Structure formats: C-alpha cells, structure tokens
Amino acid sequence: MIAQKKKFYNVMFNVGKIKYLVNFHNGVSKHSDGSAFYDVRAFKNKKNLNAFNKSLESKGYVYK
C-alpha cells in the first residue's frame, strides 16, 4: 500500500499587521532537519481569503 501525502492548511488572524494569514503544507516540502515546510499567503480581506481556501480544498488540502 502506498502512503498518501497529507496536505494541510490553517488560518491565523491578526498576526502583526497582517489581517489573515494562511499556512499550507503540500505533504512533500521539508526543511533540512526533516520537519514540514509550510508555505504562507497573506490577505487583507475575507473575500480573497475564502476564495483561496476554496482553491486549496479543491486541490485536496484539509483544514487542520
């Protein structure tokens, strides 16, 4: 049986001057020490945040 790569994302609010911050991991990227590498995307409004979250979910990401 082949192990599936798990894709996760989470949302943080009001981090410094950033209103919405999305961290997402594609299940493959890793740091040199072997820990997961999360990509980051920042948003100013909820409309763009929700659109990005829907696009992540359509690609197989799961909210964590």
Backbone as CSV, one residue per row, in Angstrom:
resi,resn,N_x,N_y,N_z,CA_x,CA_y,CA_z,C_x,C_y,C_z
1,MET,0.838,-1.171,0.000,0.000,0.000,0.000,0.893,1.248,0.000
2,ILE,0.576,2.214,-0.853,1.353,3.448,-0.958,0.782,4.478,0.010
3,ALA,1.652,5.097,0.797,1.212,6.125,1.749,0.863,7.404,1.003
4,GLN,-0.287,7.989,1.346,-0.701,9.238,0.734,-0.010,10.407,1.411
5,LYS,0.319,11.418,0.635,0.881,12.642,1.175,-0.279,13.476,1.705
6,LYS,-0.200,13.882,2.966,-1.281,14.659,3.561,-1.026,16.139,3.354
7,LYS,-2.030,16.822,2.838,-1.960,18.256,2.591,-2.810,18.960,3.638
8,PHE,-2.212,19.894,4.358,-2.920,20.609,5.415,-2.804,22.112,5.221
9,TYR,-3.768,22.839,5.781,-3.654,24.289,5.858,-4.329,24.769,7.133
10,ASN,-3.916,25.938,7.603,-4.576,26.568,8.731,-4.576,28.073,8.529
11,VAL,-5.438,28.765,9.263,-5.610,30.203,9.121,-5.324,30.866,10.455
12,MET,-4.550,31.947,10.415,-4.256,32.736,11.607,-4.792,34.151,11.372
13,PHE,-5.263,34.793,12.433,-5.853,36.117,12.330,-5.036,37.142,13.100
14,ASN,-4.919,38.349,12.534,-4.259,39.487,13.172,-2.855,39.152,13.663
15,VAL,-2.012,38.736,12.755,-0.618,38.437,13.068,0.187,39.677,12.680
16,GLY,0.625,40.439,13.662,1.313,41.698,13.374,0.374,42.634,12.640
17,LYS,0.798,43.092,11.457,-0.041,43.984,10.649,-0.872,43.219,9.628
18,ILE,-0.710,41.902,9.580,-1.437,41.078,8.614,-2.778,40.672,9.203
19,LYS,-3.848,40.885,8.427,-5.181,40.568,8.922,-5.473,39.065,8.878
20,TYR,-5.186,38.411,7.741,-5.428,36.977,7.579,-4.156,36.326,7.031
21,LEU,-3.723,35.241,7.659,-2.516,34.541,7.237,-2.840,33.060,7.080
22,VAL,-2.544,32.497,5.909,-2.804,31.083,5.639,-1.467,30.360,5.525
23,ASN,-1.291,29.317,6.324,-0.124,28.438,6.251,-0.588,27.137,5.612
24,PHE,0.127,26.661,4.586,-0.281,25.417,3.945,0.928,24.567,3.608
25,HIS,0.765,23.252,3.770,1.835,22.276,3.537,1.369,21.273,2.502
26,ASN,2.179,21.064,1.468,1.769,20.199,0.359,2.059,18.715,0.592
27,GLY,2.593,18.360,1.749,2.863,16.967,2.054,4.224,16.494,1.591
28,VAL,4.965,17.328,0.867,6.256,16.921,0.323,7.397,17.788,0.849
29,SER,7.238,19.100,0.828,8.314,20.032,1.188,8.763,19.847,2.627
30,LYS,10.083,19.811,2.813,10.642,19.624,4.150,11.851,20.534,4.339
31,HIS,12.109,20.919,5.590,13.322,21.646,5.944,14.484,20.660,5.968
32,SER,15.684,21.170,6.102,16.863,20.299,6.108,16.881,19.354,7.309
33,ASP,16.168,19.710,8.394,16.105,18.823,9.557,14.975,17.796,9.460
34,GLY,14.215,17.828,8.365,13.154,16.852,8.154,11.769,17.299,8.568
35,SER,11.645,18.481,9.174,10.330,18.969,9.584,9.588,19.552,8.376
36,ALA,8.274,19.617,8.484,7.429,20.084,7.386,7.682,21.567,7.095
37,PHE,7.719,21.912,5.813,7.881,23.298,5.378,6.520,23.817,4.947
38,TYR,6.027,24.839,5.625,4.729,25.438,5.319,4.921,26.672,4.454
39,ASP,4.171,26.760,3.363,4.128,27.971,2.554,3.156,28.932,3.218
40,VAL,3.291,30.211,2.934,2.488,31.230,3.609,1.872,32.154,2.567
41,ARG,0.622,32.548,2.816,-0.050,33.534,1.974,-0.797,34.488,2.889
42,ALA,-0.660,35.800,2.653,-1.306,36.833,3.483,-2.429,37.502,2.690
43,PHE,-3.510,37.864,3.396,-4.665,38.503,2.766,-5.135,39.697,3.573
44,LYS,-5.674,40.702,2.865,-6.206,41.895,3.516,-7.713,41.814,3.717
45,ASN,-8.401,41.005,2.885,-9.856,40.935,3.022,-10.347,39.491,3.000
46,LYS,-11.531,39.310,3.560,-12.097,37.978,3.746,-12.531,37.335,2.426
47,LYS,-12.914,38.154,1.450,-13.346,37.631,0.155,-12.207,36.859,-0.519
48,ASN,-11.026,37.454,-0.566,-9.876,36.777,-1.170,-9.434,35.581,-0.338
49,LEU,-9.520,35.692,0.984,-9.178,34.580,1.875,-10.067,33.376,1.593
50,ASN,-11.371,33.597,1.526,-12.305,32.494,1.283,-12.094,31.864,-0.089
51,ALA,-11.795,32.676,-1.098,-11.537,32.149,-2.438,-10.281,31.273,-2.432
52,PHE,-9.244,31.712,-1.732,-8.009,30.929,-1.665,-8.232,29.620,-0.908
53,ASN,-8.987,29.680,0.204,-9.283,28.464,0.975,-10.047,27.454,0.127
54,LYS,-10.998,27.923,-0.668,-11.754,27.018,-1.539,-10.854,26.397,-2.597
55,SER,-9.908,27.171,-3.109,-8.998,26.613,-4.113,-8.079,25.559,-3.487
56,LEU,-7.650,25.783,-2.234,-6.841,24.782,-1.551,-7.632,23.502,-1.329
57,GLU,-8.888,23.634,-0.890,-9.711,22.452,-0.633,-9.984,21.682,-1.932
58,SER,-10.116,22.396,-3.041,-10.348,21.708,-4.318,-9.098,20.940,-4.761
59,LYS,-7.921,21.341,-4.247,-6.670,20.656,-4.570,-6.372,19.537,-3.595
60,GLY,-7.263,19.308,-2.610,-7.092,18.194,-1.693,-6.538,18.558,-0.327
61,TYR,-6.415,19.845,-0.031,-5.929,20.269,1.283,-7.045,20.143,2.323
62,VAL,-6.653,19.853,3.568,-7.612,19.681,4.653,-7.312,20.708,5.729
63,TYR,-8.362,21.369,6.251,-8.172,22.342,7.323,-7.747,21.621,8.592
64,LYS,-6.720,22.111,9.216,-6.169,21.462,10.415,-6.247,22.392,11.585
